[in-house]
Structures are given as C-alpha cells and as structure tokens.
Amino acid sequence: MHQNNNQLTNNMFSFKLITSFRSIRYTLLSLSFLLTFSLSAEEQATPTLVVGNPLPEINYTNQWEEPSPIPSETTKVLFISDMDASKIIHPILEKEGKGYLESKQAVIVSDIHRMPSLITKFVALPKMKSYPYTLRLVREEKVADSFPRTKGSLTLIQLKEGKVTKIQISNLESEIRSFLETQEKPSKSGR
C-alpha cells in the first residue's frame, strides 16, 4: 500500500510537471506569434515613398534649430541618409554657394537620427551651421522611414505640385548635378 501511494504521488508529480511544461511551451509559442505579428504590422505601417505619392509631411528643423518646412514651390528633394552620402553633396553645394538650391527649387533633407547626440551637438551641428544653405533635419527615429535609401548614395526626388514624379538613387556627382540642373518642362494647360 505504501509503495502504491509513492507510485501514485510520483505519477501525479510527473503529470503536473508535463502539464506545466506544456503550459510554458504554449505560452512561449503564443508570445512568439504575437511578437512576429506585431513586428510585421509595424514594418507595414510606413510604406515606402513611390511615384504618385505626396511627400510625407514632416516637421523639420534646420541646422540653426528653427522650424523649416519644405516650401510649396519645391520641385527637387535631395535626401541624405548617411555620412557617405553627405560627403558627396556638400562639396558640390559649397562650390555653388548661397542661393543655389533655392534657384533650383531644391531642398536637402538629412536624416541624422542615428548620430549620437554628443556628436550631433558638438561636432555635426557646428559644421552644418557653416554651410551656405539650409538643411532640413530629421532627428527622430522612423520619421523618414518612407524615404527610399541606399547606403552611400543620395535619394533624388522630383516633385510636381507636391507629388513625387521621379525617384532616383545615385552616388555620382554628374547624375546629382544633372538632377539639380534639369528643369521640368511646364505642362500645357488650357487646351
């Protein structure tokens, strides 16, 4: 009788242990499923900018920490997503001087949210303040996720009446200059 009680106790313990493991396994599987689902939902929350879309409305500030919205007459946006891309465009613009971007109805948007805050404050912003043109800065994560990008290249976005008509990614000075210099032909209206 004593042996039967021990065996019964052991069987009950085994049953509880197996049930506990199953419960833990189902809980982990459920959490895994929910995590996967929420990550994929988050990835889909920011669609990539495509031709026909309006430019995303972002509250930009410039390198002088002032609000700097994109003017409605803008026809060209140069998007910088990393330091290598920055090293391509800044020498071009420094040669052209003050007023060049405005004369081309162009703006620069620079995503600096990954830059460490101390580097931004003590190195990058003082350097940016010396530029003879305005940089519209993205300082928060995910704000500019819809902009297409390739490391080491600029994203060149052509606009017409606030809508994207062309997207080009380039790291060649000749292509960037051509993008800036090309004037879109006015559309024929009233016929």
C-alpha positions in Angstrom: 0.0 0.0 0.0 2.8 2.4 0.9 4.5 1.6 -2.5 1.3 2.3 -4.3 1.0 5.7 -2.6 4.6 6.6 -3.6 3.9 5.5 -7.2 0.7 7.5 -7.2 2.5 10.5 -5.9 5.2 10.1 -8.5 2.7 9.8 -11.3 0.8 12.9 -10.1 4.1 14.8 -9.9 5.0 13.7 -13.4 1.6 14.7 -14.7 1.9 18.2 -13.1 5.4 18.6 -14.5 4.4 17.6 -18.0 1.3 19.9 -17.8 3.5 22.8 -16.6 5.9 22.3 -19.4 3.1 22.2 -22.0 1.6 25.4 -20.5 5.0 27.1 -20.7 5.5 25.9 -24.2 2.1 27.2 -25.4 2.7 30.5 -23.7 6.1 30.9 -25.4 4.6 29.9 -28.8 1.8 32.5 -28.3 4.3 35.2 -27.3 6.4 34.4 -30.3 3.4 34.6 -32.6 2.3 37.9 -31.2 5.8 39.4 -31.4 6.1 38.3 -35.0 2.7 39.6 -35.9 3.3 43.0 -34.2 6.7 43.4 -35.9 5.3 42.6 -39.3 2.5 45.1 -38.6 5.0 47.7 -37.6 7.0 47.2 -40.7 4.0 47.7 -42.9 3.0 50.9 -41.0 5.4 53.0 -43.0 5.1 52.4 -46.7 8.0 53.4 -49.0 7.6 56.6 -50.9 6.7 55.9 -54.6 5.9 57.9 -57.7 2.5 59.5 -57.3 2.6 59.8 -53.5 2.8 63.2 -51.9 6.0 64.0 -50.0 5.5 63.0 -46.3 4.5 65.9 -44.0 7.4 66.1 -41.5 8.1 68.9 -39.0 11.7 69.6 -40.0 14.0 71.9 -38.1 17.2 73.3 -39.7 20.8 73.3 -38.5 20.0 76.6 -36.6 17.3 74.7 -34.7 14.5 76.7 -36.4 11.3 75.2 -37.9 12.0 74.7 -41.6 9.0 73.3 -43.6 9.5 72.4 -47.3 8.3 75.3 -49.4 5.3 74.5 -51.6 7.2 75.6 -54.8 9.9 72.9 -54.2 10.4 70.6 -57.2 13.5 68.7 -56.0 14.4 67.0 -52.8 17.8 65.6 -52.1 17.7 63.1 -49.2 20.8 62.2 -47.3 20.6 59.1 -45.0 24.2 58.6 -44.0 27.6 60.3 -43.8 29.0 58.8 -47.1 26.1 60.4 -49.0 26.7 63.7 -47.1 30.3 63.7 -48.3 29.1 63.6 -51.9 26.6 66.5 -51.9 28.2 69.0 -49.6 31.3 69.7 -51.7 29.0 70.3 -54.7 26.9 72.8 -52.9 29.7 74.6 -51.2 31.2 75.3 -54.7 27.8 76.7 -55.9 27.4 79.0 -52.9 24.5 80.7 -51.2 21.1 80.7 -53.1 21.9 77.8 -55.4 19.4 75.3 -54.0 16.7 78.0 -53.9 17.4 78.9 -57.6 16.8 75.2 -58.5 13.7 75.0 -56.3 15.5 72.3 -54.4 15.9 71.4 -50.7 18.1 69.0 -48.7 16.6 66.6 -46.1 19.2 64.9 -43.9 18.3 62.0 -41.6 20.6 62.4 -38.6 18.6 60.4 -36.0 21.3 57.7 -35.7 24.0 60.1 -34.9 25.0 60.1 -31.2 23.6 63.2 -29.5 27.0 64.5 -28.3 28.5 64.2 -31.8 25.4 66.0 -33.2 25.7 68.8 -30.7 29.4 69.4 -30.5 30.7 68.3 -34.0 28.0 68.0 -36.7 25.7 71.0 -35.9 28.6 73.5 -35.7 29.9 72.2 -39.0 26.3 72.3 -40.6 25.9 75.9 -39.4 28.8 76.9 -41.6 27.0 75.7 -44.8 25.7 78.4 -47.0 22.4 76.5 -47.5 19.6 75.1 -45.3 19.5 71.5 -44.2 16.1 70.2 -43.1 17.0 67.7 -40.4 15.2 64.5 -39.3 16.1 63.9 -35.7 13.7 61.2 -34.6 13.7 57.5 -35.4 11.1 56.3 -38.0 10.1 59.8 -39.1 11.8 59.4 -42.5 11.5 55.7 -42.9 9.3 56.1 -46.0 12.2 57.7 -48.0 13.9 55.1 -50.2 17.7 54.9 -49.5 20.9 53.1 -50.3 24.0 53.4 -48.1 26.5 55.8 -49.6 24.0 57.4 -52.1 21.6 60.3 -52.2 17.9 59.8 -53.0 16.9 62.3 -55.6 13.1 63.0 -55.6 11.4 65.1 -58.3 8.1 66.8 -57.3 5.3 68.4 -59.2 2.6 70.1 -57.2 3.8 68.3 -54.1 3.6 64.8 -55.6 6.5 62.6 -56.4 7.1 62.2 -60.2 10.5 60.5 -60.1 12.8 58.8 -57.6 16.5 58.2 -58.4 19.3 56.9 -56.2 22.8 58.0 -57.1 26.3 58.5 -55.7 27.7 60.0 -58.9 28.4 63.8 -59.0 27.4 64.0 -62.7 24.0 62.5 -62.0 23.4 64.7 -59.0 24.4 67.8 -60.9 22.2 66.8 -63.8 19.2 66.3 -61.4 19.7 69.7 -60.0 20.2 71.5 -63.3 17.4 69.9 -65.2 14.2 72.0 -65.3 10.9 70.2 -65.7 9.1 71.4 -68.7 5.8 73.2 -67.8 2.7 71.2 -68.7 0.5 72.6 -71.5 -2.8 73.7 -69.9 -5.9 75.4 -71.2 -6.2 73.4 -74.4 
